[in-house]
Amino acid sequence: MLQSLTTPLFTLGNDAVTWAELLGFITGGLCVFLTVRRHVANFPVGIANSAFFLVLFVSSRLWADAGLQVLFITLGFIGWWQWLYGNAGRTPLTVTRAGHREIAGCLVFVVVGTGALFALLRVTHDSAPFLDALTTCLSLAAQWLLNAKRLENWYFWIVADCIYIPMYISKGLNLTAIIYVLFLGLCVAGWRSWRRSLAPETPALAAV
């Protein structure tokens, strides 16, 4: 099964596109579209997307991105439950703003986590250790905020996508780079949609 997912289907430019990359393209676009619309089905679709990208990144020796997919699968199940039952009285979550301390905590995590992961990835001969570490930590921070339905999750996704696009082009993952261009556009649309969904009086939360 894993071997069939890494079998080339066609070429895009000079690079082969596999089943894993194609299915990652399809499920990834659908996942972000559903997230923009604040539909809880983004989580099961996102879990499938992470499984396809896990296979793809292992075959490309992007170890941090591969490990990130395992975390995304775990966080996907957690976020799925949070969106359905995470509010008071086990009611569905609504969109809110993150507090200053929550944002600061995410930024500290990105800086410290990138440094630690970069050192580890150099030892394991990752093909792009610094960028792989940085995008991994940005994505984890974004997923944490997404699970809590915080508006600011989109800022972290946008920054990560701006780094992912040239990184994947440099690795010959052209179809994946294209979908991240799509992701970037959808993230901007998601930020605008989520911001409109906030009640006018919704204040930034005190810290979590």
C-alpha positions, 0 to 999 in steps of 0.5 A: 500500500505504501509503495503504491502511494509513492508510485509516480503517476505523471510528471509536473515540470521535471518532477514526478507526482505520486498518489500521495502527493495528488491525494494530499493536494485534493484533501488539503484543498478541501480541508482548508476550504472547510476550515474557512467555512468553519465546518467541523468536517475539516478535521476528518478530512485534515486527518486523511490529508496528514496521512498522505503527506506523512508518506510523501515527506518520509519519501522526501526525507523531510523528517520534521514535516513527516513527524509534524503529520503524526502530531497533526493527526493527533491534534486533529482528533483533539480539535474535532472534539473541541469544536463539537464540545469544547465550549461551556456546557459541552456546546460547540466552540465559536470564533474568538480572539486569542489573548496577548499571553496566549499569542506570546506563548505561541511565539516563544514556542516557535522561537525555542522549538525551532532552535531545538528542532534545528539542532536535532534535524542537523544530526539526522541529516534532514534535507532542509533543517532550519526551514523544516524546523521553523515551519513545523513549529509555526504549524504546531502553533497555528494548529493549537490556535485553530483547535481553540477556534482562535482568529489568530491561527490564520496569521501563523498559517500564512507565515508558514505557507510563505516559507513552505512554497519555496521550500517545496519547489526546491525539493521538487515537490511542485504539486505540493508547492502549488497547493500551498499557494492555494492554501495561502489564498484560502488562509487570507479568505479564512481570516476575513471570513472568521473576522466577520463572524466575530461579534462586534463586542467580542474582546480579546480573551485574557490569557490562557 
